[in-house]
């Protein structure tokens, strides 16, 4: 049956509102015993910041507009992922997804789906927060449940130097707006770089704990401008935790599962409440063995790993009238070839041709 690209939010008449699991069809299993339940959907490669670890100051050549999936095409592929392949979590990314005019419609369409467990998929957004305060109500009304907001410094000059834009106040307004809209826990992402923002590690955690935000420190990965990553400039997880230990009492949090962040409980102290903090050690302590993610780029390519060197095109067969089942079969085949690990630090490792803004965070 050809795939129908229906207006977003319209349920296909040939399917029940809650699809029954198909025991004859497999999900996204790879050759190493892992099953993908988490889909990262990039909606654009464009961004209104120029963060130094992500892209050069002059920006990058954007993907041609005709190659970008339409809102309805995104809806079809998300539907295939959820109804055919067992995906239960959807995170919309970029570039900067707030630059996508149809973002609320895409979220609403995803919220109309049901997983193999009969539930609404978990719906989250990774954003730099610029302009979030103006759109948060419509996004929450569409079904968005949670946000991850990038914030690499609380120092105005340092933030502007890192992002190459003076937008710290916009980001702080976005954080407050997400919290006021009830999209909790509000999560904050911070990339730590040696000689740049190590001094922000303690102030950022204090800021987040006092507001009930959950902070995630991230080791810098080789996904930015070509040849711009130097491992010696990366601040490893152990060093981040040592810095935190100078000001906070931390205890390991149980139950990590397939989450990329190793979490720690932050003890209350004085007028500061208790909280949680995570460290994503993609380089020094990779969690590939528990990875449950698959990725869809803004131009309709499936990537089975952030660091993959191959992609599978779903845009062309979708536009040629492929059925949901055909698209699902292509996706399964792409995912079965997922490598055991990303190989950072190994002799044969080299950075993917696409950067983070083009792949999707």
C-alpha positions in Angstrom: 0.0 0.0 0.0 1.5 3.4 -0.9 2.4 5.7 1.9 -0.2 8.5 2.2 1.3 11.9 3.1 -1.7 13.2 5.0 -2.0 16.6 6.6 -0.5 16.6 10.1 -2.8 15.5 12.9 -5.1 13.5 10.5 -5.3 9.8 11.5 -5.1 7.4 8.6 -8.6 5.9 8.1 -7.2 2.4 7.4 -5.6 2.2 10.9 -7.1 2.2 14.4 -6.3 5.2 16.7 -4.1 2.8 18.8 -2.3 0.3 16.5 -2.0 -3.2 17.7 1.5 -4.6 17.9 2.4 -6.8 14.9 4.1 -9.9 16.2 5.4 -10.8 12.8 7.3 -7.6 12.3 10.6 -6.9 14.2 11.6 -3.6 15.6 14.9 -1.8 15.2 17.3 -4.6 16.4 21.0 -4.3 15.5 23.6 -7.1 15.1 24.8 -6.6 18.7 21.6 -7.3 20.6 20.5 -3.7 21.1 17.0 -2.4 20.2 16.4 1.2 19.3 13.4 2.8 21.1 14.6 6.4 20.9 14.5 8.4 17.7 16.3 11.8 17.2 14.5 13.8 14.5 16.4 16.7 13.0 14.1 19.3 11.6 16.7 21.7 10.1 20.5 22.1 9.8 20.1 25.9 10.2 20.9 27.7 13.5 20.8 31.2 14.8 24.0 30.8 16.9 27.5 29.9 15.8 28.8 27.9 18.8 32.6 27.4 18.4 32.4 23.6 19.0 29.6 23.1 16.5 30.3 25.3 13.4 32.7 27.9 12.0 32.1 31.6 12.6 30.9 32.1 9.0 28.4 29.3 9.3 28.0 26.3 6.9 26.4 25.8 3.5 22.8 24.9 4.3 21.0 21.9 2.9 19.0 22.8 -0.3 15.4 23.5 0.6 14.1 20.9 -1.8 16.0 18.2 0.0 14.5 19.0 3.4 11.5 16.8 4.4 8.2 18.6 4.5 6.2 18.7 7.7 3.9 16.0 6.3 6.9 13.8 5.3 8.3 14.1 8.8 5.0 13.0 10.1 5.0 9.9 7.8 8.5 8.8 8.9 7.8 9.4 12.6 4.6 7.4 12.2 6.6 4.5 10.6 9.1 4.6 13.5 6.4 4.5 16.2 3.8 2.2 14.6 6.0 -0.1 12.6 9.4 -0.1 14.4 8.6 0.1 18.1 10.0 3.6 18.8 8.7 5.1 22.1 10.7 8.3 22.5 11.0 11.1 20.0 13.3 14.1 20.4 13.2 16.9 17.9 16.5 18.5 17.2 18.5 20.6 14.7 20.4 22.8 13.9 17.9 24.8 15.8 14.4 23.3 15.7 12.7 26.5 16.8 13.5 27.8 13.3 11.1 25.3 11.8 7.8 27.1 11.3 5.8 23.9 11.4 7.3 22.6 14.7 4.0 22.7 16.7 2.2 20.9 13.9 4.9 18.2 13.8 4.7 17.7 17.6 0.9 17.6 17.5 1.0 14.8 14.8 3.5 12.9 16.9 1.3 13.3 20.0 -1.6 11.6 18.1 0.4 8.4 17.6 0.5 5.5 20.0 3.4 3.2 20.8 3.4 -0.6 20.9 2.5 -0.1 24.6 -0.6 1.9 23.7 0.9 5.2 25.0 1.7 8.6 23.6 5.4 8.7 22.6 7.7 10.7 24.9 8.1 14.0 23.1 11.1 16.3 23.8 13.0 19.1 22.2 16.7 20.0 22.1 17.1 23.7 21.6 19.4 26.6 22.2 16.5 28.3 23.9 16.6 31.5 21.8 12.9 32.5 21.2 11.6 29.6 23.2 9.7 31.9 25.6 7.6 33.1 22.6 6.6 29.6 21.4 6.5 27.5 24.6 2.7 27.8 25.1 1.9 26.6 21.6 4.5 23.8 21.8 3.2 22.6 25.2 -0.4 22.7 23.9 0.7 20.6 20.9 2.0 17.9 23.2 5.6 18.7 23.9 6.6 17.2 27.3 10.1 18.3 27.9 13.0 20.4 26.7 16.8 20.2 26.8 18.3 23.7 26.5 22.0 24.4 25.8 23.8 26.8 28.1 27.6 26.8 28.2 28.2 29.8 30.5 26.4 32.2 32.9 28.9 34.9 32.1 27.6 37.2 29.5 30.9 37.9 27.7 31.9 34.2 27.8 28.6 33.1 26.5 28.7 35.6 23.7 32.3 34.5 22.8 31.3 30.8 22.7 28.0 31.3 20.8 29.3 34.2 18.7 26.0 35.9 19.6 25.0 37.9 22.6 21.9 35.9 23.5 22.3 34.8 27.1 19.2 36.8 28.2 17.1 35.1 25.6 18.2 31.7 26.8 17.5 32.4 30.4 14.0 33.6 29.4 13.5 30.4 27.6 14.5 28.3 30.6 12.1 30.2 32.9 9.3 29.9 30.3 9.7 26.1 30.0 9.6 25.8 33.7 6.5 28.0 34.0 4.8 26.0 31.3 5.3 22.8 33.4 7.7 21.1 31.0 9.7 19.5 33.9 12.3 18.4 34.5 13.9 21.2 32.5 17.2 19.9 31.4 20.3 22.0 30.6 23.2 20.9 28.4 26.7 22.2 28.9 29.8 21.4 26.8 32.9 21.9 28.9 36.1 23.0 27.2 39.5 23.4 28.6 40.7 27.0 29.0 37.3 28.2 28.0 34.5 27.5 30.5 35.7 25.2 33.3 35.1 28.1 35.6 31.4 27.8 34.9 31.0 24.3 36.1 30.3 25.1 39.7 28.2 28.2 39.1 26.1 26.4 36.5 25.2 23.6 38.9 24.4 26.0 41.7 22.1 27.9 39.3 20.3 24.8 38.1 19.9 23.1 41.5 18.4 26.2 43.0 15.8 26.4 40.1 15.0 22.7 39.9 16.7 22.3 36.5 18.7 19.1 35.7 22.1 19.9 34.4 24.0 17.6 32.0 27.7 18.2 31.4 28.9 16.9 28.1 32.4 15.9 27.0 33.3 17.8 23.8 33.1 15.4 20.8 34.7 15.4 17.4 31.6 16.7 15.5 32.4 20.3 15.0 34.3 22.2 12.3 36.8 19.9 10.5 40.0 19.3 12.4 38.8 21.6 15.2 38.7 18.9 17.9 41.7 18.4 20.1 41.4 15.7 22.7 43.8 17.5 25.0 41.4 20.5 25.1 38.5 18.2 26.1 37.6 18.3 29.8 37.0 14.6 30.7 34.1 13.5 33.0 36.5 12.6 35.9 37.8 16.2 35.9 34.3 17.7 35.7 33.3 15.6 38.7 36.4 16.6 40.6 35.5 20.3 40.0 32.0 19.7 41.2 33.3 17.9 44.3 35.0 21.1 45.5 31.5 22.6 46.1 29.0 19.8 46.3 28.5 16.5 48.0 27.7 13.9 45.2 26.4 10.4 45.4 25.8 8.0 42.4 22.2 7.8 41.3 20.9 4.3 40.6 19.2 3.0 37.5 21.0 4.5 34.6 19.7 2.0 32.0 20.3 3.2 28.4 20.5 6.9 29.3 23.6 8.7 27.9 24.2 10.5 31.2 25.6 9.0 34.3 23.6 10.8 37.1 24.6 11.9 40.5 22.5 13.1 43.5 23.5 16.5 44.8 23.0 16.8 48.5 21.2 19.8 50.0 23.4 22.4 51.7 22.4 25.5 53.6 19.7 27.2 51.6 20.5 25.2 48.5 18.1 22.3 47.9 19.0 18.8 46.8 19.2 18.0 43.1 20.6 15.9 40.3 23.4 16.3 37.8 24.5 14.2 34.9 27.8 13.7 33.0 27.8 12.5 29.5 31.2 10.9 28.9 30.9 10.0 25.3 34.6 10.0 24.8 36.2 8.7 28.0 33.5 6.3 29.1 31.4 5.5 26.0 28.0 3.9 26.6 27.6 2.3 23.1 26.8 -1.1 24.5 23.5 0.2 25.9 22.7 2.6 23.0 19.0 2.6 22.0 19.0 5.5 19.5 18.4 5.9 15.8 18.5 9.1 13.9 16.7 10.8 11.1 18.3 13.8 9.4 16.4 16.9 8.1 16.9 15.7 4.6 15.4 12.2 5.3 18.5 10.1 5.8 18.6 7.4 8.5 21.8 7.3 10.6 22.2 4.4 13.0 24.9 6.2 15.0 26.0 9.8 15.6 29.4 8.9 14.2 28.2 6.7 11.3 29.9 7.1 7.9 27.0 5.8 5.9 23.3 6.7 5.7 20.2 5.2 4.2 17.9 7.4 2.1 14.2 7.3 3.0 13.3 10.6 1.4 13.5 9.3 -2.2 11.5 6.1 -1.7 9.0 8.1 0.4 8.5 10.6 -2.5 8.3 7.7 -4.9 5.3 6.3 -3.1 6.9 3.6 -0.9 4.5 2.0 1.6 5.0 2.2 5.4 6.1 -1.4 5.3 8.7 -0.7 2.6 10.1 2.2 4.5 10.2 0.2 7.7 12.1 -2.6 6.0 14.7 -0.1 4.7 15.1 1.4 8.2 15.5 -2.1 9.8 18.2 -3.0 7.3 20.0 0.2 8.0 19.9 -0.3 11.7 21.0 -3.9 11.6 24.4 -2.7 10.3 25.0 -0.5 13.4 28.6 -0.8 14.6 29.4 -2.0 18.1 30.8 1.4 19.1 31.8 4.7 17.7 35.5 4.0 18.0 36.7 7.5 19.2 40.3 7.1 20.1 40.9 4.0 18.0 43.5 4.1 15.3 41.0 4.0 12.4 38.6 6.6 13.8 37.8 9.6 11.6 35.2 12.3 12.0 32.0 11.9 10.0 31.6 14.2 7.0 28.5 15.7 8.4 28.8 18.0 11.5 26.5 18.0 14.5 24.3 20.7 13.1 23.6 18.7 10.0 23.2 15.3 11.7 21.0 16.5 14.5 21.8 16.5 18.3 
